[in-house]
Amino acid sequence: MRTARLEKHITAAAAAAAVAVATSANASITYVPINMTLTPTSGVYELTIDQGDSVYGWAIGIQSVGQFGSYSFFTPTSPHTGVAATLSQPLEAKKFVFEEGIGQADFFNTYPTGGSSNENLVLHNYGNGTGNFSSFGANQYAGFSFGTGLNTFFGWASFTMNGQNSITLNAIAYTQGTIGAGMLIPAPGAVALLGLAGAAGTRRRR
């Protein structure tokens, strides 16, 4: 049913090219714009993050199970990864609202989800309407986690659901510690302009 496979790898090099802004003495947020649209025939987006000596992975895409039965999914594919879910709906990814915190207090459906095989976490099922994400809507946020113990990271992925046959992955962001859904980081040029403005302001005050 998946006729092609699209691979994107967010590695240490890609993360370095992304925007990372310090939020405290011990933490920073990595924000990566993606802007990729998936359809049932275009394959699966393989999201991977390199952190230290470990590689963490997730699969994002549309599973087609008939004319009226396709569903969008976001699921862990490697050990020590998870996608936020609720205890009452463990196979459905949780939808976060703008600025809602994502962190230790949330339940994360991890790989593998019991037994010997993993399960896709549904974003929206177009056949029966279930799932926490509406079939249409911009900037809906799902949470994910990776790592273990003191080296646990939390993040969000932003989706636009375009209907039964299309989903756009807008961006991801992650940090070591709680992160607010929709917390966006200025582009590098904007950061540079802020720095110049600050320097100019300092000169004017002399």
Backbone as CSV, one residue per row, in Angstrom:
resi,resn,N_x,N_y,N_z,CA_x,CA_y,CA_z,C_x,C_y,C_z
1,MET,0.821,-1.193,0.000,0.000,0.000,0.000,0.862,1.253,0.000
2,ARG,2.075,1.150,0.509,2.984,2.277,0.444,3.877,2.079,-0.768
3,THR,3.619,2.826,-1.830,4.305,2.575,-3.091,5.660,3.241,-3.172
4,ALA,5.952,4.141,-2.256,7.249,4.803,-2.270,7.633,5.139,-0.844
5,ARG,8.881,5.438,-0.651,9.362,5.755,0.682,10.178,7.037,0.609
6,LEU,9.742,8.055,1.352,10.473,9.306,1.423,11.272,9.321,2.706
7,GLU,12.533,9.653,2.613,13.366,9.669,3.800,13.916,11.061,4.029
8,LYS,13.781,11.560,5.238,14.383,12.807,5.674,15.063,12.522,6.990
9,HIS,16.287,12.949,7.146,17.024,12.674,8.357,17.450,13.972,9.010
10,ILE,16.995,14.186,10.244,17.419,15.344,11.004,18.598,14.894,11.851
11,THR,19.783,15.096,11.332,21.001,14.649,11.986,21.622,15.799,12.738
12,ALA,22.786,15.536,13.344,23.481,16.590,14.072,23.814,17.746,13.137
13,ALA,24.195,17.430,11.890,24.521,18.479,10.934,23.298,19.309,10.591
14,ALA,22.152,18.635,10.375,20.926,19.363,10.051,20.472,20.192,11.233
15,ALA,20.619,19.645,12.430,20.232,20.386,13.624,21.090,21.634,13.777
16,ALA,22.360,21.524,13.397,23.243,22.680,13.492,22.806,23.760,12.517
17,ALA,22.267,23.338,11.361,21.792,24.298,10.375,20.450,24.886,10.780
18,ALA,19.722,24.181,11.637,18.447,24.679,12.132,18.701,25.763,13.171
19,VAL,17.622,26.378,13.622,17.742,27.444,14.597,17.737,26.861,15.996
20,ALA,18.755,27.145,16.757,18.806,26.715,18.153,19.035,27.945,19.007
21,VAL,18.104,28.246,19.898,18.184,29.424,20.741,18.180,28.990,22.199
22,ALA,19.134,29.476,22.970,19.212,29.107,24.381,18.025,29.674,25.136
23,THR,17.387,28.832,25.953,16.271,29.281,26.778,16.655,29.357,28.247
24,SER,17.759,28.742,28.610,18.271,28.824,29.962,19.736,28.435,29.904
25,ALA,20.372,28.386,31.057,21.789,28.039,31.079,22.014,26.601,30.661
26,ASN,20.980,25.745,30.788,21.173,24.319,30.550,20.331,23.751,29.413
27,ALA,19.569,24.574,28.723,18.660,24.020,27.728,18.588,24.919,26.512
28,SER,18.307,24.333,25.382,18.062,25.084,24.155,16.986,24.369,23.372
29,ILE,16.331,25.097,22.492,15.287,24.541,21.654,15.818,24.437,20.233
30,THR,15.663,23.285,19.629,16.003,23.112,18.220,14.714,23.131,17.422
31,TYR,14.616,24.049,16.456,13.429,24.198,15.631,13.816,23.890,14.186
32,VAL,13.082,22.990,13.546,13.405,22.561,12.188,12.167,22.686,11.301
33,PRO,12.128,23.665,10.383,11.026,23.732,9.413,11.150,22.605,8.399
34,ILE,10.038,21.971,8.050,10.087,20.826,7.135,9.246,21.084,5.888
35,ASN,7.965,21.414,6.066,7.075,21.767,4.954,7.049,20.681,3.878
36,MET,6.649,19.487,4.273,6.524,18.366,3.335,5.101,17.834,3.360
37,THR,4.512,17.658,2.180,3.157,17.132,2.072,3.205,15.667,1.658
38,LEU,2.464,14.835,2.384,2.414,13.404,2.130,1.026,13.002,1.645
39,THR,0.984,11.996,0.795,-0.263,11.407,0.316,-0.145,9.889,0.470
40,PRO,-1.233,9.152,0.317,-1.148,7.691,0.462,-0.151,7.040,-0.494
41,THR,0.105,7.661,-1.637,1.003,7.049,-2.616,2.423,7.592,-2.568
42,SER,2.659,8.647,-1.769,3.989,9.258,-1.770,4.907,8.672,-0.713
43,GLY,4.404,7.775,0.107,5.264,7.092,1.049,5.156,7.593,2.470
44,VAL,6.230,7.402,3.200,6.269,7.690,4.628,7.443,8.613,4.912
45,TYR,7.206,9.595,5.754,8.286,10.468,6.200,8.984,9.803,7.382
46,GLU,10.256,9.507,7.221,11.039,8.895,8.298,11.759,10.010,9.047
47,LEU,11.240,10.339,10.209,11.845,11.368,11.041,12.886,10.732,11.942
48,THR,14.137,11.162,11.836,15.181,10.649,12.715,15.936,11.805,13.334
49,ILE,16.302,11.635,14.582,17.074,12.634,15.317,18.291,11.952,15.917
50,ASP,19.473,12.478,15.632,20.710,12.010,16.241,20.966,12.829,17.499
51,GLN,21.146,12.155,18.620,21.429,12.855,19.870,22.494,12.064,20.612
52,GLY,23.697,12.620,20.688,24.792,11.891,21.309,25.165,10.693,20.453
53,ASP,25.197,9.509,21.077,25.534,8.285,20.351,24.312,7.509,19.896
54,SER,23.125,8.094,20.059,21.890,7.372,19.739,21.139,8.038,18.593
55,VAL,20.405,7.207,17.845,19.543,7.689,16.778,18.109,7.296,17.120
56,TYR,17.200,8.260,17.098,15.802,8.037,17.454,14.940,8.244,16.217
57,GLY,13.865,7.456,16.101,13.084,7.527,14.876,11.581,7.420,15.049
58,TRP,10.862,8.002,14.087,9.404,7.952,14.002,9.009,7.846,12.544
59,ALA,7.812,7.347,12.282,7.257,7.297,10.932,5.983,8.129,10.901
60,ILE,5.841,8.956,9.869,4.681,9.828,9.714,4.153,9.645,8.295
61,GLY,2.859,9.442,8.149,2.329,9.259,6.803,0.845,8.976,6.796
62,ILE,0.350,8.490,5.662,-1.056,8.129,5.487,-1.125,6.664,5.099
63,GLN,-1.896,5.913,5.864,-2.115,4.499,5.562,-3.422,4.377,4.805
64,SER,-3.370,3.837,3.612,-4.571,3.688,2.804,-5.096,2.265,2.929
65,VAL,-6.330,2.134,3.420,-6.929,0.807,3.608,-8.267,0.720,2.875
66,GLY,-8.364,1.413,1.784,-9.610,1.405,1.025,-10.048,2.818,0.699
67,GLN,-11.033,2.952,-0.156,-11.452,4.265,-0.634,-11.854,5.206,0.489
68,PHE,-12.492,4.672,1.524,-12.969,5.526,2.604,-12.322,5.155,3.933
69,GLY,-11.189,4.470,3.887,-10.622,3.978,5.132,-9.218,4.426,5.437
70,SER,-8.701,5.457,4.765,-7.330,5.874,5.033,-7.248,6.621,6.362
71,TYR,-6.066,6.596,6.970,-5.854,7.351,8.197,-4.418,7.852,8.238
72,SER,-4.236,8.992,8.903,-2.910,9.570,9.091,-2.342,9.081,10.409
73,PHE,-1.029,8.845,10.432,-0.425,8.286,11.636,0.920,8.922,11.948
74,PHE,1.320,8.803,13.208,2.604,9.291,13.718,3.012,8.288,14.784
75,THR,4.039,7.502,14.518,4.332,6.398,15.435,5.828,6.227,15.660
76,PRO,6.253,5.826,16.865,7.665,5.569,17.132,8.151,4.347,16.359
77,THR,9.406,4.396,15.924,9.980,3.265,15.195,11.304,2.781,15.777
78,SER,11.745,3.379,16.878,13.010,2.936,17.473,12.887,2.972,18.994
79,PRO,13.722,2.216,19.698,13.665,2.202,21.164,13.862,3.597,21.750
80,HIS,13.262,3.797,22.915,13.382,5.038,23.681,12.786,6.241,22.954
81,THR,11.761,5.979,22.114,11.008,7.060,21.496,9.544,6.914,21.874
82,GLY,8.792,8.004,21.791,7.377,7.952,22.123,6.601,9.040,21.421
83,VAL,5.285,8.882,21.391,4.358,9.897,20.903,3.305,10.093,21.980
84,ALA,2.994,11.343,22.293,2.052,11.631,23.365,0.665,11.083,23.028
85,ALA,0.061,10.405,23.999,-1.288,9.855,23.857,-1.981,9.991,25.203
86,THR,-3.255,9.665,25.243,-3.959,9.627,26.522,-4.117,8.176,26.939
87,LEU,-4.221,7.919,28.234,-4.344,6.550,28.730,-5.613,5.880,28.216
88,SER,-6.656,6.682,27.981,-7.912,6.111,27.493,-7.887,5.831,25.995
89,GLN,-6.962,6.478,25.274,-6.859,6.284,23.824,-5.387,6.094,23.448
90,PRO,-4.781,5.002,23.886,-3.328,4.838,23.724,-2.857,4.710,22.287
91,LEU,-3.760,4.428,21.336,-3.350,4.304,19.939,-3.721,5.531,19.115
92,GLU,-4.085,6.622,19.799,-4.361,7.879,19.117,-3.429,8.954,19.666
93,ALA,-2.724,9.646,18.783,-1.839,10.717,19.211,-2.657,11.849,19.823
94,LYS,-2.143,12.431,20.896,-2.836,13.522,21.577,-2.600,14.835,20.846
95,LYS,-3.659,15.624,20.729,-3.553,16.951,20.128,-3.307,17.979,21.230
96,PHE,-2.269,18.775,21.070,-1.955,19.841,22.016,-2.407,21.180,21.450
97,VAL,-2.807,22.070,22.343,-3.197,23.409,21.912,-1.982,24.326,22.008
98,PHE,-2.059,25.447,21.314,-0.958,26.400,21.277,-0.534,26.795,22.684
99,GLU,0.765,26.686,22.960,1.407,27.052,24.227,1.170,26.037,25.346
100,GLU,0.414,24.961,25.082,0.268,23.932,26.104,1.601,23.209,26.286
101,GLY,1.978,22.966,27.533,3.256,22.326,27.800,3.251,20.843,27.473
102,ILE,4.387,20.341,26.966,4.577,18.925,26.665,5.782,18.464,27.471
103,GLY,5.586,17.457,28.338,6.703,17.043,29.181,6.421,15.786,29.965
104,GLN,7.087,15.666,31.104,7.057,14.447,31.905,5.660,14.048,32.337
105,ALA,4.771,15.013,32.515,3.434,14.702,33.023,2.569,13.977,31.999
106,ASP,2.972,13.989,30.742,2.174,13.358,29.692,2.487,11.873,29.578
107,PHE,1.492,11.125,29.084,1.684,9.712,28.792,2.188,9.578,27.362
108,PHE,3.304,8.873,27.184,3.871,8.685,25.850,3.790,7.224,25.455
109,ASN,3.124,6.973,24.338,3.054,5.633,23.780,4.405,5.345,23.143
110,THR,5.088,4.329,23.631,6.468,4.089,23.230,6.611,2.853,22.354
111,TYR,7.777,2.711,21.775,8.098,1.565,20.921,8.792,0.505,21.752
112,PRO,8.418,-0.790,21.649,7.200,-1.223,20.970,6.001,-1.093,21.900
113,THR,4.814,-1.032,21.350,3.614,-0.828,22.164,3.054,-2.173,22.616
114,GLY,3.824,-2.872,23.411,3.380,-4.157,23.923,3.575,-5.263,22.905
115,GLY,3.768,-6.468,23.372,3.963,-7.589,22.460,5.252,-7.443,21.672
116,SER,5.259,-7.931,20.467,6.478,-7.919,19.664,6.402,-6.994,18.459
117,SER,5.285,-6.278,18.303,5.158,-5.398,17.143,4.693,-4.016,17.565
118,ASN,5.019,-3.038,16.741,4.613,-1.675,17.024,3.283,-1.374,16.332
119,GLU,2.607,-0.332,16.788,1.320,0.055,16.221,1.369,1.522,15.801
120,ASN,0.704,1.833,14.686,0.602,3.228,14.275,-0.310,3.988,15.225
121,LEU,0.129,5.153,15.667,-0.741,6.025,16.445,-1.509,6.916,15.479
122,VAL,-2.822,6.840,15.508,-3.670,7.542,14.543,-3.748,9.022,14.887
123,LEU,-3.548,9.879,13.874,-3.835,11.300,14.017,-5.304,11.553,13.702
124,HIS,-5.760,11.027,12.551,-7.169,11.120,12.180,-7.521,9.949,11.277
125,ASN,-8.625,9.289,11.597,-9.124,8.187,10.778,-10.235,8.736,9.889
126,TYR,-9.989,8.750,8.581,-10.952,9.359,7.659,-12.149,8.466,7.396
127,GLY,-12.054,7.204,7.809,-13.177,6.300,7.619,-14.263,6.487,8.654
128,ASN,-13.869,6.575,9.946,-14.888,6.684,10.999,-14.815,7.986,11.786
129,GLY,-13.863,8.857,11.421,-13.803,10.176,12.064,-13.113,10.199,13.404
130,THR,-12.585,9.058,13.878,-11.915,9.054,15.163,-10.515,9.663,15.048
131,GLY,-9.916,9.895,16.183,-8.614,10.546,16.213,-8.756,11.933,16.793
132,ASN,-7.694,12.395,17.463,-7.757,13.681,18.150,-7.545,14.877,17.232
133,PHE,-7.100,14.638,16.002,-6.821,15.730,15.079,-7.955,15.867,14.079
134,SER,-8.413,17.091,13.872,-9.492,17.306,12.913,-8.968,17.065,11.508
135,SER,-9.872,16.701,10.590,-9.448,16.362,9.232,-8.941,17.575,8.467
136,PHE,-9.335,18.775,8.900,-8.823,19.999,8.306,-8.386,20.932,9.423
137,GLY,-7.291,21.633,9.229,-6.874,22.596,10.234,-5.382,22.849,10.182
138,ALA,-4.989,24.098,10.361,-3.579,24.474,10.300,-2.948,24.425,11.679
139,ASN,-1.671,24.072,11.693,-0.860,24.143,12.909,-1.461,23.386,14.094
140,GLN,-1.778,22.129,13.854,-2.165,21.247,14.940,-0.897,20.572,15.451
141,TYR,-0.803,20.392,16.761,0.446,19.947,17.358,0.323,18.586,18.033
142,ALA,1.256,17.694,17.705,1.394,16.415,18.395,2.724,16.440,19.147
143,GLY,2.766,15.778,20.294,3.989,15.765,21.085,4.746,14.458,20.939
144,PHE,6.060,14.524,21.092,6.869,13.312,21.062,7.992,13.428,22.081
145,SER,8.598,12.286,22.404,9.708,12.272,23.353,10.759,11.280,22.888
146,PHE,11.983,11.470,23.393,13.042,10.505,23.120,14.121,10.631,24.192
147,GLY,14.907,9.561,24.317,15.941,9.532,25.343,15.444,8.852,26.606
148,THR,16.327,8.756,27.585,15.984,8.100,28.840,16.574,8.865,30.008
149,GLY,15.947,8.683,31.173,16.468,9.243,32.409,16.659,10.743,32.345
150,LEU,17.857,11.184,32.757,18.155,12.609,32.762,18.353,13.156,31.355
151,ASN,18.531,12.270,30.389,18.730,12.689,28.996,17.462,12.485,28.174
152,THR,16.333,12.933,28.721,15.054,12.822,28.030,14.712,14.155,27.380
153,PHE,14.316,14.092,26.112,13.945,15.277,25.349,12.457,15.204,25.020
154,PHE,11.836,16.380,24.920,10.433,16.470,24.530,10.315,17.441,23.369
155,GLY,9.352,17.174,22.484,9.190,18.034,21.327,7.775,18.031,20.794
156,TRP,7.562,18.794,19.730,6.274,18.796,19.051,6.491,18.739,17.548
157,ALA,5.482,18.211,16.864,5.446,18.222,15.409,4.167,18.932,14.995
158,SER,4.284,19.860,14.064,3.136,20.627,13.601,2.623,20.052,12.282
159,PHE,1.303,19.797,12.228,0.667,19.207,11.046,-0.435,20.116,10.516
160,THR,-0.623,20.067,9.211,-1.841,20.596,8.603,-2.525,19.426,7.899
161,MET,-3.728,19.102,8.335,-4.476,18.010,7.728,-5.279,18.583,6.574
162,ASN,-4.955,18.149,5.356,-5.567,18.714,4.160,-6.755,17.913,3.650
163,GLY,-7.134,16.896,4.371,-8.229,16.049,3.919,-7.774,14.605,3.848
164,GLN,-8.609,13.765,3.258,-8.373,12.327,3.287,-7.047,11.914,2.652
165,ASN,-6.596,12.632,1.657,-5.447,12.174,0.896,-4.221,13.065,0.999
166,SER,-4.157,13.924,2.010,-3.019,14.828,2.089,-2.804,15.314,3.519
167,ILE,-1.566,15.282,3.957,-1.183,15.824,5.261,0.158,16.517,5.094
168,THR,0.277,17.734,5.617,1.520,18.485,5.512,2.190,18.544,6.879
169,LEU,3.438,18.110,6.928,4.254,18.225,8.131,4.977,19.558,8.047
170,ASN,4.626,20.487,8.933,5.142,21.854,8.856,6.517,22.009,9.485
171,ALA,6.689,21.481,10.687,7.937,21.699,11.409,7.974,20.813,12.644
172,ILE,9.160,20.689,13.234,9.296,20.068,14.545,10.172,20.962,15.411
173,ALA,10.027,20.808,16.711,10.891,21.494,17.667,11.055,20.592,18.871
174,TYR,12.218,20.625,19.491,12.435,19.793,20.683,13.476,20.416,21.585
175,THR,13.424,20.004,22.850,14.360,20.490,23.838,14.460,19.487,24.977
176,GLN,15.450,19.651,25.812,15.613,18.776,26.975,14.823,19.378,28.127
177,GLY,13.597,18.898,28.290,12.693,19.466,29.280,11.390,19.850,28.618
178,THR,10.459,20.387,29.398,9.141,20.740,28.884,9.237,21.781,27.780
179,ILE,8.421,21.593,26.747,8.375,22.551,25.638,6.921,22.914,25.389
180,GLY,6.661,24.188,25.105,5.303,24.618,24.820,4.927,24.332,23.385
181,ALA,3.743,23.774,23.165,3.273,23.529,21.801,3.229,24.845,21.043
182,GLY,3.758,24.840,19.848,3.748,26.041,19.020,4.823,27.044,19.357
183,MET,5.733,26.696,20.269,6.808,27.609,20.618,7.755,27.720,19.423
184,LEU,7.706,28.837,18.713,8.494,29.014,17.507,9.734,29.843,17.803
185,ILE,10.796,29.543,17.073,12.065,30.220,17.251,12.278,31.166,16.075
186,PRO,12.741,32.404,16.301,12.975,33.320,15.179,13.972,32.758,14.181
187,ALA,13.813,33.153,12.928,14.755,32.751,11.893,16.120,33.365,12.182
188,PRO,17.197,32.770,11.669,18.544,33.304,11.937,18.678,34.775,11.591
189,GLY,18.094,35.207,10.476,18.176,36.614,10.099,17.505,37.517,11.111
190,ALA,16.363,37.041,11.659,15.660,37.839,12.664,16.484,37.950,13.932
191,VAL,17.154,36.860,14.313,18.015,36.891,15.492,19.139,37.888,15.280
192,ALA,19.732,37.885,14.067,20.815,38.815,13.769,20.326,40.255,13.829
193,LEU,19.118,40.503,13.294,18.566,41.849,13.328,18.304,42.316,14.748
194,LEU,17.829,41.387,15.592,17.613,41.732,16.992,18.921,42.140,17.650
195,GLY,19.993,41.415,17.306,21.296,41.741,17.860,21.771,43.106,17.409
196,LEU,21.567,43.422,16.119,21.966,44.731,15.605,21.150,45.841,16.241
197,ALA,19.857,45.572,16.434,18.998,46.582,17.062,19.453,46.856,18.478
198,GLY,19.820,45.781,19.181,20.310,45.962,20.546,21.587,46.756,20.590
199,ALA,22.489,46.462,19.639,23.748,47.191,19.591,23.510,48.659,19.259
200,ALA,22.588,48.924,18.326,22.284,50.305,17.960,21.682,51.060,19.142
201,GLY,20.800,50.373,19.879,20.208,50.987,21.040,21.238,51.341,22.085
202,THR,22.229,50.484,22.239,23.292,50.721,23.200,24.097,51.943,22.788
203,ARG,24.378,52.051,21.475,25.158,53.186,21.001,24.398,54.488,21.193
204,ARG,23.083,54.449,20.982,22.301,55.683,21.133,22.275,56.166,22.568
205,ARG,22.387,55.231,23.507,22.299,55.640,24.911,23.599,56.232,25.415
206,ARG,24.695,56.093,24.674,25.988,56.619,25.126,26.040,58.129,24.986
